[in-house]
Amino acid sequence: MIGCGGIAMGKHLPSLAKIPEARIVAFFDVAYDRANEAKAKYGTPDARIYDNVHALLNDPDVQVVHVCTPNDTHAEISIAALEAGKHVLCEKPMAKTAADAQRMLETAERTGKKLSIAYQNRFRRDSLWMNEAARADMFGEIYLAKAHAIRRRAVPTWGVFLDVEKQGGGPLIDIGTHALDLALWMMNNYEPRTVLGTTYRKLAERGSLANEWGPWDPDKFTVEDSAFAMITMKNGATVWLESSWALNTLEVDEAKVTLHGTKAGADMKGGLRVNGEEHGRLYTKEIQLGSVWDNSVPNDSPEKEARAWIDAILFDREPVVTAKQGLVVQQILEAVYESARKGEAVSFT
């Protein structure tokens, strides 16, 4: 485990701990106390704490590496791990830049090691159902998708989330990336044509006492607070992407997708719903995914993600989230920022 902060302790480590075949044998973090805490809670009795990344990567007992560090280090660490003969699961986004993501993909292909990106929302029950329905042609041709990642006041004020140099961006690259990944996956469409994007810092400079994680310092808030984009695909389909950490709205949805197809549509607003026309009448169906008693949808996606990832290694399968898919998401995110900066659409060749 490289990086033992919140995402490692909250998702990766507890999920891996539930997999009998996985032994967590090595830890690194720039803060020794974090690595020590992670080892004490999740490591094997003989697990090691390393004082640098390369020493860990030289450990022959390590076969798989999880990269849970700031975005600007994803590529450097992932590439070094792949070169050292390790399989790599890298936290989202794939990298800070598309060029770095491309280098990661090329290294994985050259070394023959598996590389996947941690988009755990694909493993939610509603996401899996909607994707399976799309593959079964329930929706017909999906020509419009809306990728939702909107918070009203939930700016992450810890770590380096507000640092543009470390992260590369704000809500777009943090939570918008999840929604975009879901939309492209469900559409099974990874060929963008043009991107027209806008970014805003309207609330970042005002501050807020009502923020979920406490007030932020406007002087240290160097990323956008909101970003929006219209993405057209080469087959004519459109993706509308919306992301925000702070927005005056009551329409709050995060890592959710709305699909519009020729046969039917679907959304995840307040549950999973399908709509369309049948026998001359319009219909709306609520899809029950939990128990027959409470219609609950437990979020066991981190455990499913970890199980699928380890199985891909054990049985030599392609990961559910491929590096090629992660690269396209990264390319679109970068195009949104470029379009916003230039004030014009960005085209893909």
C-alpha positions as CSV (number, residue, x, y, z in Angstrom):
1,M,0.0,0.0,0.0
2,I,1.6,3.2,-1.2
3,G,-0.2,6.1,0.5
4,C,-2.0,5.3,3.8
5,G,-4.3,8.3,4.1
6,G,-8.1,8.5,4.1
7,I,-8.8,6.6,0.8
8,A,-6.5,3.7,1.8
9,M,-7.8,3.4,5.3
10,G,-11.4,4.0,4.4
11,K,-11.7,1.9,1.2
12,H,-8.7,-0.1,0.0
13,L,-7.3,-1.7,3.2
14,P,-10.6,-2.7,4.8
15,S,-11.8,-4.2,1.5
16,L,-8.6,-6.1,0.9
17,A,-8.7,-7.4,4.5
18,K,-11.9,-9.3,3.6
19,I,-10.2,-11.2,0.8
20,P,-8.6,-14.4,2.1
21,E,-6.1,-14.6,-0.8
22,A,-4.7,-11.2,-0.2
23,R,-2.0,-10.5,2.4
24,I,-1.0,-6.9,3.0
25,V,2.7,-7.1,3.5
26,A,4.2,-3.7,2.8
27,F,3.3,-0.1,3.5
28,F,4.7,3.4,2.6
29,D,3.5,6.9,3.4
30,V,5.3,10.2,3.7
31,A,4.0,10.3,7.2
32,Y,5.4,7.3,9.2
33,D,2.6,7.4,11.7
34,R,0.0,6.8,9.0
35,A,1.9,3.8,7.6
36,N,2.4,2.4,11.1
37,E,-1.3,2.8,11.9
38,A,-2.2,1.0,8.6
39,K,0.2,-1.8,9.3
40,A,-1.1,-2.3,12.9
41,K,-4.7,-2.5,11.7
42,Y,-4.4,-4.3,8.4
43,G,-0.9,-5.7,7.9
44,T,0.4,-9.3,8.4
45,P,2.5,-9.8,11.5
46,D,5.6,-9.6,9.5
47,A,4.5,-6.7,7.3
48,R,7.2,-4.0,6.6
49,I,7.1,-0.3,6.6
50,Y,9.4,1.3,4.1
51,D,10.9,4.8,4.2
52,N,10.9,5.2,0.4
53,V,8.8,3.9,-2.5
54,H,11.6,2.2,-4.4
55,A,12.6,0.1,-1.4
56,L,9.1,-1.2,-1.2
57,L,9.0,-1.9,-5.0
58,N,12.2,-4.0,-4.6
59,D,10.5,-6.3,-2.1
60,P,10.1,-9.6,-3.9
61,D,7.1,-10.5,-1.6
62,V,5.1,-7.7,-3.1
63,Q,3.1,-8.8,-6.2
64,V,0.4,-6.1,-6.3
65,V,0.6,-2.4,-5.5
66,H,-2.2,0.0,-4.7
67,V,-1.4,3.7,-5.4
68,C,-3.3,6.0,-3.0
69,T,-1.3,9.2,-3.3
70,P,-1.9,12.7,-4.6
71,N,-2.7,12.9,-8.3
72,D,0.6,14.4,-9.4
73,T,2.4,11.2,-8.2
74,H,0.1,8.6,-9.7
75,A,2.0,8.2,-12.9
76,E,5.5,8.2,-11.4
77,I,4.7,5.6,-8.8
78,S,2.5,3.4,-11.1
79,I,5.1,3.3,-13.8
80,A,7.9,2.4,-11.3
81,A,5.7,-0.3,-9.9
82,L,4.9,-1.8,-13.3
83,E,8.6,-1.7,-14.3
84,A,9.3,-3.6,-11.0
85,G,7.0,-6.3,-12.1
86,K,4.0,-5.5,-10.0
87,H,0.3,-5.3,-10.9
88,V,-1.1,-1.9,-10.1
89,L,-4.5,-0.5,-8.9
90,C,-4.2,3.3,-9.0
91,E,-6.7,5.5,-7.3
92,K,-8.8,7.8,-9.6
93,P,-8.1,9.9,-11.6
94,M,-5.6,7.9,-13.6
95,A,-3.1,10.7,-13.5
96,K,-2.8,14.5,-13.3
97,T,-2.4,14.8,-17.1
98,A,-3.4,12.8,-20.1
99,A,0.2,12.5,-21.2
100,D,1.1,10.8,-17.9
101,A,-1.9,8.5,-18.2
102,Q,-0.7,7.5,-21.7
103,R,2.7,6.7,-20.3
104,M,1.1,4.5,-17.7
105,L,-0.9,2.6,-20.3
106,E,2.2,2.1,-22.5
107,T,4.2,0.8,-19.6
108,A,1.5,-1.7,-18.6
109,E,1.3,-3.0,-22.2
110,R,5.1,-3.3,-22.5
111,T,5.6,-5.0,-19.1
112,G,2.5,-7.3,-19.4
113,K,1.4,-6.3,-15.9
114,K,-2.2,-5.4,-15.1
115,L,-3.1,-1.8,-14.5
116,S,-6.6,-0.7,-13.4
117,I,-8.1,2.5,-12.1
118,A,-10.2,2.6,-8.9
119,Y,-13.6,3.6,-10.1
120,Q,-15.5,1.7,-7.4
121,N,-18.9,3.2,-8.3
122,R,-19.1,0.8,-11.3
123,F,-19.6,-1.9,-8.6
124,R,-22.7,-0.4,-7.0
125,R,-25.8,-2.5,-7.4
126,D,-27.6,0.2,-9.4
127,S,-24.6,0.8,-11.6
128,L,-24.2,-2.9,-12.4
129,W,-28.0,-3.3,-13.1
130,M,-28.0,-0.3,-15.4
131,N,-24.9,-1.4,-17.3
132,E,-26.3,-4.9,-17.7
133,A,-29.6,-3.5,-19.0
134,A,-27.7,-1.4,-21.5
135,R,-25.7,-4.4,-22.7
136,A,-29.0,-6.3,-23.1
137,D,-30.3,-3.4,-25.3
138,M,-33.1,-2.4,-23.0
139,F,-32.5,1.2,-23.8
140,G,-31.7,0.9,-27.5
141,E,-29.2,3.4,-28.9
142,I,-28.1,5.6,-26.0
143,Y,-27.6,9.0,-27.7
144,L,-27.7,11.2,-24.6
145,A,-26.2,10.6,-21.1
146,K,-26.0,13.0,-18.2
147,A,-23.2,12.5,-15.7
148,H,-24.0,14.0,-12.3
149,A,-21.5,15.0,-9.6
150,I,-23.0,17.9,-7.7
151,R,-22.6,18.8,-4.1
152,R,-24.3,21.8,-2.5
153,R,-21.6,22.5,0.1
154,A,-19.1,19.7,0.5
155,V,-15.6,21.0,-0.3
156,P,-12.9,18.7,1.0
157,T,-10.7,20.9,3.2
158,W,-8.1,18.4,4.2
159,G,-5.0,17.1,2.5
160,V,-4.1,18.6,-0.9
161,F,-7.6,18.6,-2.5
162,L,-7.5,22.4,-3.0
163,D,-4.0,22.5,-4.4
164,V,-4.0,22.7,-8.2
165,E,-0.4,21.8,-8.5
166,K,-0.8,18.5,-6.6
167,Q,-4.3,17.6,-7.9
168,G,-4.5,19.1,-11.3
169,G,-8.0,20.4,-10.6
170,G,-11.0,20.4,-8.3
171,P,-14.4,18.7,-8.4
172,L,-14.1,17.8,-12.1
173,I,-11.0,15.7,-11.6
174,D,-12.2,14.5,-8.1
175,I,-15.8,13.5,-8.4
176,G,-16.7,14.4,-11.9
177,T,-14.3,11.7,-13.0
178,H,-16.5,9.1,-11.3
179,A,-19.7,10.3,-13.1
180,L,-18.0,10.5,-16.5
181,D,-16.5,7.0,-16.1
182,L,-20.0,5.6,-15.4
183,A,-21.6,7.4,-18.4
184,L,-19.0,6.2,-20.9
185,W,-19.0,2.7,-19.5
186,M,-22.8,2.4,-19.7
187,M,-22.8,3.8,-23.2
188,N,-19.9,1.6,-24.1
189,N,-18.6,4.6,-26.0
190,Y,-14.9,5.8,-25.7
191,E,-14.6,7.8,-28.9
192,P,-15.0,11.6,-28.1
193,R,-15.1,14.1,-30.9
194,T,-15.4,17.5,-29.3
195,V,-15.5,18.9,-25.8
196,L,-16.9,22.3,-24.8
197,G,-16.3,23.1,-21.1
198,T,-16.6,25.8,-18.5
199,T,-15.1,26.1,-15.1
200,Y,-16.0,28.5,-12.3
201,R,-14.6,29.9,-9.0
202,K,-17.7,31.8,-8.0
203,L,-18.1,30.4,-4.4
204,A,-14.4,29.4,-3.8
205,E,-13.4,33.0,-3.2
206,R,-16.4,33.8,-0.9
207,G,-15.9,31.1,1.6
208,S,-18.7,29.3,3.5
209,L,-19.4,28.6,7.2
210,A,-21.9,25.9,6.1
211,N,-19.4,23.6,4.4
212,E,-19.8,20.0,5.4
213,W,-16.1,19.7,6.3
214,G,-15.6,23.2,7.8
215,P,-14.8,26.5,6.2
216,W,-12.1,26.7,3.6
217,D,-9.4,29.3,3.2
218,P,-10.1,31.2,-0.1
219,D,-6.4,31.9,-0.5
220,K,-5.6,28.2,-0.5
221,F,-8.5,27.2,-2.8
222,T,-6.6,27.2,-6.1
223,V,-8.9,24.9,-8.1
224,E,-12.3,25.4,-9.6
225,D,-15.4,25.0,-7.4
226,S,-17.6,23.9,-10.4
227,A,-17.1,22.6,-13.9
228,F,-19.5,21.7,-16.7
229,A,-19.1,20.3,-20.2
230,M,-20.9,19.1,-23.3
231,I,-19.1,16.2,-24.9
232,T,-20.0,15.0,-28.4
233,M,-19.0,11.5,-29.4
234,K,-17.9,10.4,-32.9
235,N,-21.1,8.4,-33.4
236,G,-23.2,11.5,-32.7
237,A,-24.1,10.8,-29.1
238,T,-23.8,13.6,-26.4
239,V,-22.7,13.5,-22.8
240,W,-23.5,16.3,-20.4
241,L,-21.1,16.4,-17.5
242,E,-21.8,18.5,-14.4
243,S,-19.5,18.6,-11.3
244,S,-19.3,20.9,-8.3
245,W,-18.2,20.9,-4.7
246,A,-20.1,24.1,-3.9
247,L,-23.2,25.2,-5.8
248,N,-26.4,27.0,-4.9
249,T,-28.8,24.1,-5.9
250,L,-31.2,21.6,-4.4
251,E,-30.4,19.1,-7.2
252,V,-27.7,17.1,-5.5
253,D,-26.4,13.9,-7.1
254,E,-22.9,12.4,-7.0
255,A,-21.6,9.6,-9.2
256,K,-25.0,9.2,-10.8
257,V,-26.0,8.9,-14.4
258,T,-29.1,9.5,-16.5
259,L,-29.5,7.7,-19.8
260,H,-31.7,8.5,-22.8
261,G,-32.1,5.8,-25.4
262,T,-34.3,5.1,-28.4
263,K,-36.2,2.3,-26.6
264,A,-36.1,3.6,-23.0
265,G,-34.4,5.9,-20.5
266,A,-33.1,5.4,-16.9
267,D,-31.9,7.4,-14.0
268,M,-30.6,7.0,-10.5
269,K,-32.4,9.9,-8.9
270,G,-34.0,8.8,-5.6
271,G,-33.5,5.1,-6.6
272,L,-33.3,3.4,-9.9
273,R,-36.0,4.2,-12.5
274,V,-36.7,3.2,-16.1
275,N,-39.1,5.1,-18.3
276,G,-40.4,4.6,-21.9
277,E,-43.5,3.9,-24.0
278,E,-45.3,0.6,-24.0
279,H,-48.6,-0.5,-25.7
280,G,-49.3,3.2,-26.5
281,R,-48.8,4.5,-23.0
282,L,-45.9,6.1,-21.1
283,Y,-44.5,4.1,-18.2
284,T,-42.2,4.6,-15.3
285,K,-40.8,1.6,-13.4
286,E,-38.9,1.6,-10.1
287,I,-36.3,-1.1,-10.1
288,Q,-36.0,-2.8,-6.7
289,L,-32.4,-3.9,-5.9
290,G,-32.5,-4.5,-2.2
291,S,-34.6,-6.8,-0.1
292,V,-38.3,-7.2,-0.7
293,W,-38.9,-5.5,2.7
294,D,-37.0,-2.2,2.5
295,N,-35.7,-1.8,-1.1
296,S,-32.3,-0.8,0.4
297,V,-29.2,-0.7,-1.8
298,P,-26.2,-1.4,0.5
299,N,-23.0,0.2,-0.8
300,D,-20.7,-2.8,-0.9
301,S,-18.9,-1.5,-4.0
302,P,-15.5,-1.2,-2.4
303,E,-15.5,-4.9,-1.5
304,K,-16.8,-5.9,-5.0
305,E,-14.1,-3.8,-6.6
306,A,-11.3,-5.4,-4.5
307,R,-12.7,-8.9,-5.2
308,A,-12.9,-8.3,-8.9
309,W,-9.4,-6.8,-9.0
310,I,-7.8,-9.7,-7.1
311,D,-9.7,-12.2,-9.3
312,A,-8.4,-10.5,-12.4
313,I,-4.9,-11.2,-11.2
314,L,-5.5,-14.7,-9.9
315,F,-7.3,-15.9,-13.0
316,D,-5.5,-13.7,-15.5
317,R,-8.6,-11.8,-16.6
318,E,-8.8,-8.3,-18.0
319,P,-9.7,-5.9,-15.1
320,V,-13.2,-4.5,-15.0
321,V,-11.8,-1.0,-15.4
322,T,-9.2,-1.1,-18.1
323,A,-6.3,1.4,-18.4
324,K,-7.5,2.3,-21.9
325,Q,-10.8,3.3,-20.5
326,G,-9.1,5.3,-17.7
327,L,-7.0,7.1,-20.3
328,V,-10.1,8.3,-22.3
329,V,-11.7,9.6,-19.1
330,Q,-8.4,11.5,-18.4
331,Q,-8.3,12.9,-21.9
332,I,-11.8,14.2,-21.7
333,L,-11.2,15.8,-18.3
334,E,-8.1,17.5,-19.6
335,A,-10.1,18.7,-22.7
336,V,-12.7,20.3,-20.4
337,Y,-10.0,22.3,-18.6
338,E,-8.4,23.3,-21.9
339,S,-11.7,24.3,-23.4
340,A,-12.5,26.4,-20.3
341,R,-9.1,28.1,-20.5
342,K,-9.3,28.9,-24.2
343,G,-13.0,29.7,-24.3
344,E,-13.6,27.4,-27.3
345,A,-14.4,23.8,-28.0
346,V,-11.5,21.2,-28.1
347,S,-11.5,18.6,-30.9
348,F,-10.1,15.1,-30.8
349,T,-8.4,13.8,-34.0
